[in-house]
Each structure stands twice: as structure tokens, then as C-alpha cells.
């Protein structure tokens, strides 16, 4: 005989009691695992789906011909000469990627304090736009509007006595945007974070007859440590003096992002972007829930490099991590993602049917 809770229990009853305790409660009618039992079932109840329509592919262009130069800090990403950019545009079309974003590596000899090369109608970005549109007029092209690829100091705007000039920079950005629109750009994407630039760009584009050119504002762009490989790619890492915290957002702030987005919408932005991506998924969610405007996220170079490097070393399953990270943006509310994984992800999506 055994004693339990002060009462005698016959040993012969123990097996029956143990069996009863091992059985699940009779009222367990809800079993969420039923919907996970097979791939077809998981597909049937899946809440978010990533498609090729969600992808924007950023590429880097460089002077020259028939050249592809690997970027050491971004495994699998190259700087492309214009003719090779056209070939990648062809690849994007075949993969049903709707849009490419263009970023230039400007020769140091062409950089100056004013970023003058940004206003050259025959600069690398404009050359690329014309060449791609000639062969693939139905592919969307997004052009970044900021001066950092063109300045000798690596900042997004003009500098005077160590201070970034807001209104004077906006005037230059307007001229840069008009040059890009004239080349055939579909989406103007100001990434500079100067106050008032979206309204100035919209007024200038409309005044010049570019009524259908869209503006995707880098509305909530944070001063981030995740931009390092990108700065290597465009050649500004070694030229950047100081930092960008006087005009890019403080990573501690969330409410401020909503104010930035609200202002850009009021000034005429058609779409807004949060940058970086995964460290700021909460911002993506708040923006989408608050404004219900087309909302994009940029999976920036540092995010890409971490996944690509870890996958390359076998520390993680790189392909699964890539797809999981992209799906996280959709779950957070993003309508689309700028990502260097775009072609690889698109190939995987199409292979899955």
C-alpha cells in the first residue's frame, strides 16, 4: 500500500491511475497541428505568400564594357558595366521581377564636393536607364536620388562648414531627378532624408510634364551600421567623412518614423520605404497599419551579407534563411522588398511552381 496526499492507495490501482494521467484531456478539441500535418495542408492555410511580384532587384553599375566585378563584402553581387546591366535586366524579365533599382559606382575622378556628376545626363545611371529601356521598355526602373555616390565627401547632400545644407541640397536633388526622368526612369526614389524634398520633387516632375513618374520615398531611413557593404559597392566607404546622424533617423525612434511618412505622403509620395529592413520590421508594421499606403522595405547590404556569408560557410541553410527573411517582410505588412536576393529568390519561387 502507498500513501498519496495522506490517503492510502492500493498498489493494484496504480497502473490504471498512471494510464489516466498519461491520456490527453478529453476536452482537447482544438489541435493546431492538424493544419501542419502535410505540405498541402500548410499551403492551404498559409497567411502570407511571397511571389516574384514582391521583388525589386538593386544592381550596381560601373564604367567599362563587358565587365563584372565581384564585391567582396557582398558575396554573389557584382558591379556591372552598362551592357551587363542590360543582360541582368533580361534575366529580371525572364524571372518576372517587375523592377530594378540602379546605383552607380562613380569613378573617383568624377566626384566633387557638389556631386556634379549626378546632374550629368550621360552619367552611369542615365546610360543604364536608356540602354535597359531600349531593350526592355516594360521593365520598371527605380533611380535613387541622393548625392552620396557622386560626392567626394560621401554625404547625401551639400556641405558648408561641416554642416549638411538642407534646402540647397533639395535644389540639386530636383535637378538630379529631372535628369533621371528625362532618361526614362519610372520611379524616383529620394534616399537623402532632406526635409521637404518630396514636395519639391513632385512639383518639379509635374511642372516638367513627368506626371506619371512615381515617387517612392525613403521615408523612414535610419542611420544604421548595416549599410557598410553598400558603401563599399558604390565607393563611398573610404570617402565618407563623419557620419549621417544629423539627417538620417535615430534607430531608437518609432513615432518619429510615422511623422516622416505622414509628411512625405502629404507632399506627394506614391509609395514609402523603410530602411533597413529586418531590424525595423516593427516600423514597417506601424506604417502599413497607420497609412495603408504601398509600403516597401529595403533588405540592405549588411542584412544580405550576413545571410550570404553564414550560408556560404555552412553555418546556416542559406536558401531557407533567405526565403524566411523575405517572408518576414510580407508578414510585417510590406507590399514589396528591395533585396539583393531577388534573382535567387525568384528562381526558387518559380521552381516551386
C-alpha positions as CSV (number, residue, x, y, z in Angstrom):
1,X,0.0,0.0,0.0
2,X,1.2,3.5,-0.8
3,X,0.4,6.8,0.7
4,X,-0.6,9.8,-1.5
5,X,-1.8,13.2,-0.1
6,X,-2.2,11.5,3.2
7,X,-4.6,8.7,2.0
8,X,-3.8,5.1,1.4
9,X,-3.8,3.9,-2.2
10,X,-3.9,0.3,-3.2
11,X,-0.9,-0.6,-5.3
12,X,-3.1,-2.5,-7.7
13,X,-4.8,0.8,-8.7
14,X,-1.5,2.5,-9.7
15,X,-1.3,1.3,-13.4
16,X,-4.9,2.5,-14.0
17,X,-4.2,5.8,-12.5
18,X,-1.0,6.3,-14.4
19,X,-2.7,5.4,-17.7
20,X,-5.4,8.0,-16.9
21,X,-2.8,10.6,-16.2
22,X,-0.9,9.9,-19.4
23,X,-4.1,10.3,-21.6
24,X,-4.8,13.7,-23.0
25,X,-7.6,15.7,-21.5
26,X,-11.0,14.8,-23.1
27,X,-11.8,18.5,-23.9
28,X,-8.7,19.0,-26.2
29,X,-10.8,19.5,-29.4
30,X,-8.5,22.2,-30.8
31,X,-5.3,20.8,-32.2
32,X,-3.4,23.4,-34.3
33,X,-1.0,20.7,-35.5
34,X,-3.8,19.3,-37.8
35,X,-3.2,22.2,-40.1
36,X,0.5,21.5,-40.2
37,X,0.4,17.8,-40.9
38,X,1.3,17.9,-44.6
39,X,2.7,20.4,-47.2
40,X,-0.6,20.6,-48.9
41,X,-2.3,21.5,-45.7
42,X,0.3,24.1,-44.8
43,X,-0.1,25.7,-48.2
44,X,-3.9,25.7,-47.8
45,X,-3.9,27.8,-44.6
46,X,-0.8,29.9,-45.3
47,X,-1.4,33.5,-44.3
48,X,1.3,35.2,-46.4
49,X,2.9,34.3,-49.7
50,X,6.0,35.6,-51.3
51,X,5.8,36.0,-55.1
52,X,8.1,37.4,-57.8
53,X,5.8,40.5,-57.9
54,X,7.1,41.4,-54.4
55,X,10.7,41.9,-55.5
56,X,12.8,44.8,-56.6
57,X,16.4,44.0,-57.6
58,X,19.1,46.6,-56.7
59,X,22.1,46.4,-59.1
60,X,25.4,48.4,-59.2
61,X,26.7,49.8,-62.4
62,X,30.3,50.8,-63.3
63,X,32.1,52.3,-66.2
64,X,33.5,50.0,-68.9
65,X,32.4,47.2,-71.2
66,X,31.5,43.5,-70.7
67,X,32.7,43.6,-67.1
68,X,31.5,42.1,-63.9
69,X,33.5,42.9,-60.8
70,X,32.7,41.0,-57.6
71,X,32.0,43.0,-54.4
72,X,34.0,41.3,-51.7
73,X,31.7,42.3,-48.8
74,X,28.6,41.1,-50.8
75,X,29.1,37.5,-51.9
76,X,27.4,36.8,-55.2
77,X,26.9,40.5,-56.1
78,X,28.9,42.3,-58.8
79,X,29.4,45.7,-60.2
80,X,28.2,45.6,-63.8
81,X,29.1,47.6,-66.8
82,X,26.1,49.0,-68.6
83,X,25.9,46.3,-71.3
84,X,25.9,43.6,-68.5
85,X,23.3,45.6,-66.6
86,X,21.1,45.1,-69.7
87,X,21.8,41.4,-69.6
88,X,20.7,41.3,-65.9
89,X,17.6,43.3,-66.9
90,X,16.8,40.5,-69.4
91,X,17.2,38.0,-66.5
92,X,14.8,40.0,-64.4
93,X,12.2,39.9,-67.2
94,X,12.6,36.1,-67.5
95,X,12.2,35.8,-63.8
96,X,9.1,38.1,-63.7
97,X,10.9,40.5,-61.4
98,X,8.9,43.8,-62.0
99,X,11.5,46.4,-61.2
100,X,15.3,47.0,-61.0
101,X,16.9,49.7,-58.8
102,X,20.1,51.3,-60.2
103,X,23.1,52.5,-58.1
104,X,26.3,53.8,-59.6
105,X,30.0,53.3,-58.8
106,X,31.3,56.7,-59.8
107,X,35.0,57.0,-60.7
108,X,36.8,59.0,-58.0
109,X,38.0,61.5,-60.6
110,X,34.4,62.4,-61.3
111,X,33.5,63.1,-57.7
112,X,33.5,66.5,-56.2
113,X,32.1,68.4,-53.2
114,X,28.9,69.3,-55.1
115,X,28.2,65.9,-56.6
116,X,28.2,67.5,-60.0
117,X,28.2,64.1,-61.9
118,X,24.7,63.5,-60.5
119,X,23.4,66.2,-62.9
120,X,25.2,64.8,-66.0
121,X,22.5,63.5,-68.4
122,X,25.1,60.9,-69.6
123,X,26.2,59.6,-66.2
124,X,26.1,55.9,-65.5
125,X,22.6,55.8,-64.1
126,X,21.2,57.6,-67.2
127,X,23.2,55.5,-69.6
128,X,21.8,52.4,-67.9
129,X,18.2,53.6,-67.9
130,X,18.3,54.4,-71.6
131,X,20.1,51.1,-72.5
132,X,17.7,48.9,-70.5
133,X,14.5,50.8,-71.6
134,X,15.6,50.4,-75.3
135,X,15.6,46.6,-75.0
136,X,13.0,46.1,-72.2
137,X,10.6,49.0,-72.1
138,X,8.2,47.1,-69.8
139,X,10.6,46.6,-67.0
140,X,10.3,49.1,-64.2
141,X,13.4,51.1,-63.3
142,X,13.9,52.9,-60.0
143,X,16.6,55.5,-59.6
144,X,18.0,56.6,-56.3
145,X,18.0,60.4,-55.7
146,X,20.9,61.4,-53.4
147,X,24.4,62.7,-53.8
148,X,26.5,60.2,-51.9
149,X,27.6,58.2,-54.9
150,X,28.8,61.4,-56.5
151,X,30.4,63.5,-53.7
152,X,34.0,63.5,-52.7
153,X,32.9,63.5,-49.0
154,X,30.4,60.7,-49.2
155,X,27.4,62.5,-47.9
156,X,23.9,62.7,-49.4
157,X,23.9,66.4,-49.5
158,X,26.0,69.6,-49.9
159,X,28.3,70.6,-47.0
160,X,29.2,74.0,-45.6
161,X,31.5,74.3,-42.6
162,X,30.8,70.7,-41.7
163,X,27.0,71.1,-41.8
164,X,24.7,69.4,-44.3
165,X,22.7,72.0,-46.1
166,X,19.0,71.1,-46.4
167,X,17.4,73.5,-48.9
168,X,20.4,73.9,-51.1
169,X,20.7,70.1,-51.4
170,X,17.0,69.8,-52.3
171,X,17.5,72.2,-55.2
172,X,20.3,69.9,-56.5
173,X,18.2,66.8,-56.0
174,X,15.4,68.3,-58.1
175,X,17.8,68.7,-61.0
176,X,19.1,65.2,-60.5
177,X,15.6,63.7,-60.6
178,X,14.7,65.6,-63.8
179,X,17.8,64.2,-65.5
180,X,16.8,60.7,-64.5
181,X,13.2,61.2,-65.6
182,X,14.3,62.5,-68.9
183,X,16.4,59.4,-69.4
184,X,13.3,57.2,-68.9
185,X,13.3,56.4,-65.1
186,X,9.9,55.1,-63.9
187,X,10.3,55.7,-60.1
188,X,12.2,58.5,-58.4
189,X,13.4,57.3,-55.0
190,X,14.8,60.1,-52.8
191,X,17.1,58.5,-50.2
192,X,18.7,61.6,-48.9
193,X,16.4,62.4,-45.9
194,X,16.4,66.1,-46.5
195,X,13.3,67.9,-45.2
196,X,10.8,68.9,-47.9
197,X,12.4,67.1,-50.8
198,X,9.4,65.0,-51.8
199,X,7.2,68.1,-52.3
200,X,9.9,69.8,-54.3
201,X,10.5,66.7,-56.5
202,X,6.8,66.3,-57.1
203,X,6.3,69.9,-58.1
204,X,9.3,69.8,-60.5
205,X,8.4,66.5,-62.1
206,X,4.8,67.7,-62.7
207,X,6.0,71.0,-64.0
208,X,8.3,69.3,-66.5
209,X,5.5,67.1,-67.7
210,X,6.5,63.9,-65.9
211,X,3.1,63.4,-64.3
212,X,3.3,59.6,-64.4
213,X,6.8,59.3,-62.8
214,X,6.2,57.8,-59.4
215,X,8.0,58.8,-56.2
216,X,9.0,56.0,-53.7
217,X,10.2,57.9,-50.8
218,X,12.8,56.6,-48.4
219,X,10.5,57.9,-45.8
220,X,12.0,56.2,-42.7
221,X,15.7,55.8,-43.3
222,X,17.7,55.1,-40.2
223,X,21.4,55.9,-39.5
224,X,22.5,52.3,-39.5
225,X,25.5,50.1,-39.2
226,X,24.0,47.8,-41.8
227,X,25.0,50.0,-44.8
228,X,28.7,49.1,-44.8
229,X,28.8,46.8,-47.8
230,X,26.7,49.1,-49.9
231,X,29.2,51.9,-49.3
232,X,31.9,49.6,-50.5
233,X,29.8,48.8,-53.6
234,X,29.4,52.5,-54.6
235,X,32.8,53.5,-53.4
236,X,31.9,55.9,-50.7
237,X,33.1,53.9,-47.7
238,X,36.6,55.4,-47.8
239,X,35.5,58.9,-48.7
240,X,32.8,59.4,-46.0
241,X,33.7,62.0,-43.5
242,X,31.9,61.9,-40.2
243,X,28.5,60.2,-40.1
244,X,24.9,60.8,-41.3
245,X,23.1,61.1,-38.0
246,X,22.1,64.7,-38.4
247,X,19.8,63.8,-41.3
248,X,19.1,60.0,-41.1
249,X,16.9,58.8,-38.3
250,X,17.9,57.7,-34.8
251,X,17.4,53.9,-34.5
252,X,15.8,54.4,-31.1
253,X,12.8,56.2,-32.6
254,X,9.5,54.8,-33.8
255,X,6.9,57.6,-33.5
256,X,9.2,59.9,-35.5
257,X,9.0,57.4,-38.4
258,X,5.3,57.9,-38.6
259,X,5.7,61.7,-38.7
260,X,8.3,61.3,-41.5
261,X,5.9,59.1,-43.5
262,X,2.9,61.3,-43.0
263,X,4.9,64.3,-44.3
264,X,6.1,62.5,-47.4
265,X,2.6,61.3,-48.2
266,X,1.2,64.9,-47.8
267,X,4.0,66.1,-50.2
268,X,3.1,63.6,-52.9
269,X,4.8,60.3,-52.3
270,X,3.1,57.4,-54.1
271,X,4.9,54.8,-52.1
272,X,7.1,54.8,-49.0
273,X,10.0,52.8,-47.8
274,X,11.5,51.7,-44.5
275,X,15.3,51.2,-44.5
276,X,17.0,49.0,-43.2
277,X,14.6,46.1,-43.3
278,X,14.6,43.3,-40.7
279,X,15.9,45.3,-37.7
280,X,12.9,47.7,-38.4
281,X,10.0,45.3,-39.1
282,X,8.1,47.0,-36.3
283,X,8.3,50.2,-38.3
284,X,7.0,48.5,-41.4
285,X,4.0,47.2,-39.5
286,X,3.2,50.6,-37.9
287,X,3.5,52.4,-41.2
288,X,1.2,49.9,-43.1
289,X,-1.4,49.8,-40.3
290,X,-1.4,53.6,-39.9
291,X,-1.4,54.8,-43.5
292,X,-2.5,51.8,-45.7
293,X,-0.2,53.2,-48.5
294,X,2.1,50.9,-50.6
295,X,4.9,50.2,-48.2
296,X,8.3,48.8,-49.1
297,X,11.3,47.6,-47.1
298,X,14.9,47.5,-48.1
299,X,16.8,44.4,-47.1
300,X,20.1,46.3,-47.1
301,X,23.6,45.2,-47.9
302,X,24.5,44.3,-44.3
303,X,21.5,42.1,-43.9
304,X,22.2,40.4,-47.2
305,X,25.9,39.9,-46.4
306,X,25.2,38.3,-43.1
307,X,22.9,35.7,-44.5
308,X,25.1,35.1,-47.6
309,X,28.3,34.7,-45.6
310,X,26.7,32.4,-43.0
311,X,25.2,30.3,-45.7
312,X,28.5,30.2,-47.6
313,X,30.3,28.9,-44.6
314,X,27.6,26.3,-43.9
315,X,26.6,27.8,-40.6
316,X,23.0,28.1,-41.7
317,X,20.9,26.9,-44.6
318,X,21.4,29.9,-46.7
319,X,18.5,29.3,-49.1
320,X,16.0,28.7,-46.3
321,X,17.2,31.7,-44.4
322,X,16.9,33.8,-47.5
323,X,13.2,32.8,-48.0
324,X,12.4,33.1,-44.3
325,X,13.8,36.6,-44.2
326,X,11.9,37.7,-47.2
327,X,8.6,36.2,-45.9
328,X,9.1,38.1,-42.7
329,X,8.7,41.4,-44.6
330,X,5.4,40.2,-46.1
331,X,4.2,39.2,-42.6
332,X,5.1,42.6,-41.3
333,X,3.0,44.2,-43.9
334,X,5.4,45.1,-46.7
335,X,4.0,45.2,-50.2
336,X,7.4,44.6,-51.7
337,X,11.1,44.2,-50.8
338,X,14.3,45.7,-52.3
339,X,16.7,42.8,-52.0
340,X,20.0,41.6,-53.5
341,X,18.5,38.1,-53.2
342,X,15.8,39.0,-55.8
343,X,17.1,36.8,-58.7
344,X,17.9,33.8,-56.5
345,X,14.6,34.1,-54.6
346,X,12.7,34.5,-57.9
347,X,14.3,31.3,-59.3
348,X,13.3,29.4,-56.2
349,X,9.8,30.7,-56.3
350,X,9.4,29.8,-60.0
351,X,10.9,26.4,-59.4
352,X,8.2,25.7,-56.8
353,X,5.6,26.4,-59.4
